[in-house]
């Protein structure tokens, strides 16, 4: 059984993101080409964005720390630690409004 202590991982990834040129860091916890489910923790520094990209067939985003915004067309959602949102079936982007970490869960093809 694989386990991960998320608060420790979030601390490490936010520290990595602070020193990364891109302002972000990530680690996949579960999933590979042989699996249907993939879970990735993504850390973003304040003001860092993931530019608009296509949506997977099914996905959720849980805010582990910080404050983020998801935009999809004219729709906007803001989330803080503890919030969970279903990713819209549309092109979307993610922006950190403070140093943040999210857990992305995706149904892979």
C-alpha distance (Angstrom), angle and dihedral (degrees) to the residues before:
residue distance angle dihedral
X1 . . .
X2 3.81 . .
X3 3.79 117.5 .
X4 3.78 133.8 -177.9
X5 3.79 128.2 -165.9
X6 3.79 98.3 -137.0
X7 3.84 98.9 -162.4
X8 3.83 90.2 56.5
X9 3.80 92.4 45.6
X10 3.81 91.4 48.3
X11 3.82 90.6 51.6
X12 3.81 91.2 50.5
X13 3.82 95.0 45.7
X14 3.81 94.0 47.2
X15 3.82 88.6 51.2
X16 3.82 89.3 49.2
X17 3.82 90.8 48.4
X18 3.82 91.0 51.6
X19 3.82 90.3 58.9
X20 3.82 96.8 38.4
X21 3.80 118.6 98.5
X22 3.83 88.7 -134.0
X23 3.81 93.5 52.1
X24 3.77 91.5 -126.5
X25 3.80 143.1 89.6
X26 3.80 133.4 -178.0
X27 3.76 143.2 -174.8
X28 3.80 128.0 -166.1
X29 3.78 109.1 -135.5
X30 3.76 99.8 -176.7
X31 3.75 134.5 11.2
X32 3.76 143.6 57.6
X33 3.78 137.9 175.9
X34 3.82 87.5 -72.3
X35 3.83 93.8 56.2
X36 3.80 133.5 71.7
X37 3.81 96.3 -149.4
X38 3.80 124.8 60.8
X39 3.81 126.1 -175.0
X40 3.79 121.6 -170.0
X41 3.80 131.2 176.5
X42 3.81 110.9 -143.9
X43 3.82 122.8 -168.2
X44 3.80 121.4 -162.3
X45 3.79 129.0 -178.1
X46 3.80 120.9 -128.5
X47 3.81 109.2 -67.2
X48 3.81 95.7 11.4
X49 3.82 117.2 132.2
X50 3.75 139.2 -164.2
X51 3.79 101.4 -140.4
X52 3.77 121.2 -124.0
X53 3.80 112.1 -65.4
X54 3.80 139.4 165.7
X55 3.77 120.4 -81.7
X56 3.79 122.7 -116.4
X57 3.83 116.9 -124.6
X58 3.82 91.8 -95.2
X59 3.79 129.2 3.2
X60 3.78 143.2 152.9
X61 3.77 131.8 -161.4
X62 3.80 123.2 -151.3
X63 3.80 118.5 -168.5
X64 3.80 107.4 -133.7
X65 3.80 96.7 176.6
X66 3.77 137.2 -2.9
X67 3.80 132.5 9.1
X68 3.82 126.4 -62.0
X69 3.79 140.1 175.8
X70 3.79 127.0 -146.3
X71 3.79 117.1 -160.5
X72 3.79 124.5 -166.5
X73 3.77 112.4 173.9
X74 3.80 105.8 -54.7
X75 3.83 93.3 -18.9
X76 3.81 119.7 99.4
X77 3.80 131.1 -174.0
X78 3.80 125.3 -172.7
X79 3.77 120.5 -160.3
X80 3.78 137.3 -177.6
X81 3.80 133.0 -167.0
X82 3.79 109.5 -50.0
X83 3.82 96.2 25.2
X84 3.80 121.9 122.1
X85 3.80 125.2 -164.4
X86 3.79 134.4 -179.2
X87 3.80 108.0 -123.6
X88 3.82 109.5 -118.6
X89 3.78 119.0 -112.4
X90 3.81 90.3 -114.5
X91 3.78 140.5 77.1
X92 3.79 107.9 -68.0
X93 3.79 144.1 168.6
X94 3.80 135.2 -148.4
X95 3.81 127.4 -142.2
X96 3.80 128.5 -175.1
X97 3.81 113.0 -135.0
X98 3.82 89.1 -170.9
X99 3.81 132.9 3.4
X100 3.80 98.8 -55.8
X101 3.79 145.6 173.8
X102 3.79 127.4 -158.9
X103 3.78 135.5 -174.5
X104 3.81 110.8 -133.3
X105 3.80 115.0 -161.6
X106 3.81 114.9 -168.9
X107 3.77 135.0 -178.7
X108 3.81 100.0 -135.4
X109 3.78 122.6 -149.2
